Amino acid sequence: MNQALPLNPERPSLCVSDLHLTRADDPAFHCLTALAELAAAEQLNLFLLGDLVEVWIGDDDDAPFAAAFRTLLSTTARSTAVGLMAGNRDFLYGAALAEQAAIHLLPDPFPFGSLLMSHGDAFCTDDEPYQQLRTLFRSASWQQEILGQSLSARRELASSMRQQSAAANALKAGNIMDVNRSAWHTALEASDRTRLLHGHTHRPALHADGEFKRWVLGAWERTAWIAVLRPGGEPALYCTGYRQPLGGWWAAVKAQLGIRS
């Protein structure tokens, strides 16, 4: 079994979330591959903060896209540290994937240096029906029951759940699907930190609230959203096209943030 390389807070990091990938021929997947290659070449920590894929039906998924995603993780992890966090779509990542790919399966939230990282859905506490489902889906008993079903049954269940989720969200007020101020403040206080980075809400921005700051990653709906962490510094949010060469982008970022190779 390969050992995951250590996540090093003394090295810069790249962070993404909410790609919602479904196909290996998607331009977003090619962009993620290029970003992973950049992370490997520069030995940057790569944090994947949930909903990287639209659905993950288990580490035994034999679909071509699941195989391509596993290969991307394992190839990158040979050269640099990769941290993968479950989201509200891909919450069935398991130990088998982590061991096979030699990556870190991160708890949510995850403290890293002076920053707290999260997918972000745990802070949307005003959406009580969703939080009830989240508790169910993250329970060991429910996951064990689902993973005991056949792959075809799990694919049918995943399709049904996506349709139900889309229908339910269409009827919800937008504000209840955003994070609750008290929830994210409480999480920061519990972690003894004042900085939070998360995704999930698809509302990229920096929010300053007293002593606390919150950076929100954007979804990869038409462009790639990337947060860059420099040791001892605050996150910086960037948006770039899927087909933009990342070498030139990274050179500009390093110059702007004062990152040394």
Salt bridges, closest charged atoms under 4 A:
ASP18 OD1 - HIS20 NE2 3.66
ASP18 OD1 - HIS202 NE2 3.47
ASP25 OD1 - ARG23 NE 2.70
GLU42 OE1 - LYS254 NZ 3.76
ASP51 OD2 - HIS20 NE2 3.76
ASP51 OD2 - HIS119 NE2 3.50
GLU54 OE1 - HIS20 ND1 2.82
GLU54 OE2 - ARG89 NE 3.82
ASP60 OD1 - ARG154 NH1 2.84
ASP61 OD1 - ARG155 NH2 2.86
ASP62 OD1 - ARG155 NH2 2.93
ASP108 OD2 - ARG134 NH2 3.80
ASP121 OD2 - ARG134 NE 2.89
ASP121 OD2 - ARG138 NH2 3.80
ASP127 OD2 - LYS172 NZ 2.72
ASP178 OD2 - ARG203 NH1 3.04
ASP209 OD2 - ARG181 NE 2.54
ASP209 OD2 - HIS185 NE2 3.13
GLU221 OE2 - HIS202 ND1 3.52
GLU234 OE2 - ARG195 NE 2.73
GLU234 OE1 - LYS213 NZ 3.27
